[in-house]
Amino acid sequence: MKERHWNSLVTSLRHGQCVLLVGQEIPGTPSMGTEGATYAEALMLQLAEELRDDGREVTGATLTAVAQQYEDAEDFGPNALRALAQKFYHSGAYLPSEVHRALAALPFSLIVTTCHDELLVRALKENGKSPLRQRYNMRGDKRDNPEFMLSGSHNAPLVYYLFGDADEPSSLILSENDLLDFLIAIVSERSPLPNSLRNALKRTGQSFLFVGFGIKQWYLRVLIKVLVRALELHRTASTIATRMPS
């Protein structure tokens, strides 16, 4: 990133004019000897273990690939997948990491996350903030994707769960088919994103910081590019910066 872009991003952060977009590769702090650095990795391992216990060969190496195999397998299916994911994300297997706490200390008023867990919300609360939560449900209609008010305050940031929320398993985006359906829903505006979110993302002059989108999860970066184009963020954002964990 060029120095002028970095300076613009820092200025936006200082003045609360930066939107944080969070990917699934921010590691958590294991609280019970869980395998995997993140909830997504640990969930993938658990799905793979159940498939192997049923005598099935696991060929995928990402959560979406293994989730697709779990969804397609006889006697498993999408309902079992989402129910298991809900239980796992509520298991308390991880605690917020130093990365979560560092992000929580910054003055963001809007955070868009592709995670399903509550680690960043917990870190925000630990920082003395009062985060608000909303989620997108591609399987719902406008009533399931209501409009909302932004406080505009970094002390009460809105955390928007773009890939659904574990509190509502029907909203979860987990498998490869889910990702394709998500793309279709966003581009076709069938189950459209709330106008309040669109308007908040399209505010002139703000910056965007992407954290937790690593090279292994290339499809997440593709999805973000689709969002950038669909919402015309390239016309309104002064800076779009990425931070990919190594």
C-alpha positions in Angstrom: 0.0 0.0 0.0 1.3 3.4 -0.9 2.1 5.9 1.9 -0.7 8.3 0.9 -3.2 5.4 1.2 -1.8 4.3 4.5 -2.0 7.9 5.8 -5.6 8.1 4.6 -6.5 4.9 6.4 -4.9 6.0 9.6 -6.7 9.3 9.4 -10.0 7.5 8.8 -9.4 5.3 11.8 -8.7 8.2 14.1 -11.8 10.0 13.0 -14.1 6.9 13.1 -14.6 6.9 9.3 -13.4 3.3 8.7 -15.4 0.2 8.2 -13.9 -3.1 9.4 -14.5 -6.3 7.4 -13.5 -9.4 9.3 -12.6 -12.8 7.7 -12.6 -16.2 9.3 -8.8 -16.6 9.7 -8.3 -14.5 12.9 -7.2 -17.1 15.4 -8.9 -17.5 18.7 -7.5 -18.6 22.1 -8.5 -22.2 22.7 -10.2 -22.7 26.0 -10.5 -26.5 26.0 -7.7 -28.0 24.0 -9.6 -27.6 20.7 -7.8 -28.6 17.5 -7.4 -25.9 14.9 -6.5 -22.2 15.3 -10.0 -20.8 14.5 -13.6 -21.8 15.0 -13.8 -22.5 11.2 -10.8 -24.8 11.2 -12.0 -26.6 14.3 -15.5 -27.0 12.9 -14.0 -28.4 9.7 -12.1 -31.0 11.7 -15.1 -32.0 13.6 -17.2 -32.5 10.4 -14.4 -34.5 8.9 -14.1 -36.7 12.0 -17.9 -37.5 11.9 -17.6 -38.4 8.2 -14.7 -40.7 8.8 -16.4 -42.3 11.7 -19.2 -43.1 9.2 -16.7 -44.8 6.9 -16.4 -41.9 4.4 -13.3 -40.6 2.9 -12.9 -36.8 3.4 -11.4 -35.1 0.4 -11.8 -31.4 1.2 -9.3 -29.1 3.0 -11.5 -26.1 3.8 -14.6 -25.7 5.9 -16.8 -25.0 2.8 -15.5 -28.2 1.0 -16.0 -30.5 4.0 -19.3 -28.9 4.9 -20.5 -29.6 1.3 -19.5 -33.3 1.6 -21.3 -33.4 5.0 -24.3 -31.8 3.5 -24.4 -34.2 0.5 -23.8 -37.4 2.5 -26.6 -39.8 3.1 -28.0 -39.6 6.7 -26.3 -36.2 7.3 -27.7 -33.3 5.2 -28.0 -29.5 5.6 -30.2 -29.5 8.7 -27.7 -31.7 10.6 -24.9 -29.5 9.3 -26.4 -26.2 10.6 -27.5 -27.8 13.9 -24.0 -29.1 14.6 -22.5 -25.7 13.6 -24.8 -23.9 16.0 -23.9 -26.2 18.8 -20.2 -25.9 18.1 -20.1 -22.1 17.8 -21.9 -21.9 21.2 -19.6 -24.4 22.8 -17.1 -21.8 24.2 -14.2 -23.6 22.6 -12.4 -20.4 22.0 -11.8 -17.1 23.8 -11.0 -13.7 22.1 -7.4 -13.4 21.1 -5.1 -10.4 21.2 -6.1 -9.7 17.6 -9.7 -9.5 18.6 -8.9 -7.3 21.5 -6.7 -5.0 19.4 -9.5 -4.6 16.8 -12.1 -4.0 19.6 -10.0 -1.1 20.9 -10.2 0.8 17.6 -13.0 3.3 16.9 -15.1 1.4 14.4 -18.9 2.2 14.3 -19.6 -0.5 11.7 -18.1 -4.0 11.5 -19.0 -6.5 8.8 -18.0 -10.1 9.6 -18.0 -13.4 7.7 -17.5 -15.2 11.0 -20.3 -17.0 12.8 -18.8 -16.8 16.3 -19.1 -14.1 19.0 -15.4 -13.6 19.7 -15.2 -10.0 18.4 -18.5 -9.1 20.1 -17.1 -10.4 23.3 -13.9 -8.5 22.9 -15.9 -5.3 22.2 -17.8 -5.9 25.5 -14.6 -6.5 27.4 -13.4 -3.1 26.0 -16.4 -1.4 27.7 -18.4 -1.1 24.4 -22.1 -2.0 23.8 -22.1 -3.7 20.4 -25.3 -4.1 18.4 -25.9 -7.2 16.3 -27.6 -7.8 13.0 -27.3 -10.6 10.5 -28.1 -11.4 6.8 -30.3 -14.3 6.0 -30.2 -15.2 2.4 -33.0 -17.8 2.9 -35.4 -15.2 4.2 -37.3 -12.3 2.9 -37.3 -8.6 3.8 -38.9 -9.4 7.2 -35.9 -11.6 7.9 -33.5 -8.9 6.8 -35.0 -5.8 8.5 -33.7 -2.3 8.3 -31.8 -0.9 11.3 -30.4 2.3 12.8 -26.7 2.9 13.1 -25.7 4.6 16.3 -22.7 6.2 14.6 -20.7 5.7 17.8 -17.6 3.6 18.2 -18.9 2.9 21.8 -22.0 1.1 20.3 -20.7 -0.4 17.0 -22.9 -2.4 14.8 -21.6 -5.9 14.0 -23.2 -7.3 10.9 -23.0 -11.0 10.3 -22.8 -11.3 6.5 -22.7 -15.1 6.5 -25.4 -15.5 9.1 -25.4 -15.9 12.9 -25.1 -19.1 14.9 -28.1 -17.9 17.0 -30.2 -18.5 13.9 -28.9 -21.7 12.2 -31.1 -21.3 9.1 -29.1 -18.1 8.2 -25.7 -19.8 8.3 -23.6 -19.9 5.1 -21.3 -23.0 5.5 -21.0 -25.1 2.3 -19.9 -24.4 -1.2 -23.5 -24.5 -2.4 -24.3 -21.9 0.3 -21.6 -19.6 -1.1 -22.9 -19.9 -4.6 -26.5 -19.2 -3.4 -25.1 -16.2 -1.5 -23.5 -14.8 -4.6 -26.7 -15.2 -6.5 -28.8 -13.6 -3.8 -26.5 -10.6 -3.6 -26.1 -10.0 -7.3 -29.8 -10.6 -8.1 -31.0 -8.8 -5.0 -33.3 -11.6 -4.1 -33.2 -11.5 -0.3 -31.4 -8.2 -0.7 -29.1 -6.6 1.8 -30.9 -4.0 3.9 -30.8 -0.5 2.5 -29.5 0.7 5.8 -26.4 -1.5 5.4 -25.9 -0.5 1.7 -26.2 3.2 2.6 -23.8 2.8 5.5 -21.2 1.1 3.3 -21.6 3.6 0.4 -20.9 6.7 2.5 -18.5 9.0 0.7 -14.9 9.3 1.9 -14.8 6.4 4.3 -12.1 3.7 4.2 -12.3 -0.1 4.5 -10.0 -2.4 6.4 -10.1 -6.1 5.6 -8.6 -8.4 8.3 -8.6 -12.2 8.5 -8.9 -13.0 4.8 -6.0 -15.3 4.2 -4.7 -17.0 1.0 -6.2 -20.4 1.9 -9.7 -18.9 1.9 -9.5 -17.4 -1.6 -13.2 -17.7 -2.1 -13.8 -15.1 0.7 -11.8 -12.6 -1.2 -13.8 -13.3 -4.3 -17.0 -12.7 -2.3 -15.7 -9.4 -1.0 -14.8 -8.3 -4.6 -18.4 -9.1 -5.6 -19.7 -7.0 -2.8 -17.3 -4.1 -3.6 -18.6 -4.1 -7.2 -22.3 -4.7 -6.4 -22.3 -1.9 -3.8 -20.1 0.3 -6.0 -17.7 0.8 -3.1 -14.9 1.6 -5.5 -16.7 4.9 -6.4 -17.1 6.0 -2.8 -14.3 4.7 -0.8 -11.1 6.7 -0.3 -9.1 3.7 0.8 -9.6 0.0 0.6 -6.9 -1.8 2.6 -6.3 -5.5 3.2 -4.5 -7.3 6.0 -4.0 -11.0 5.3 -2.7 -13.2 8.1 0.4 -15.2 7.1 
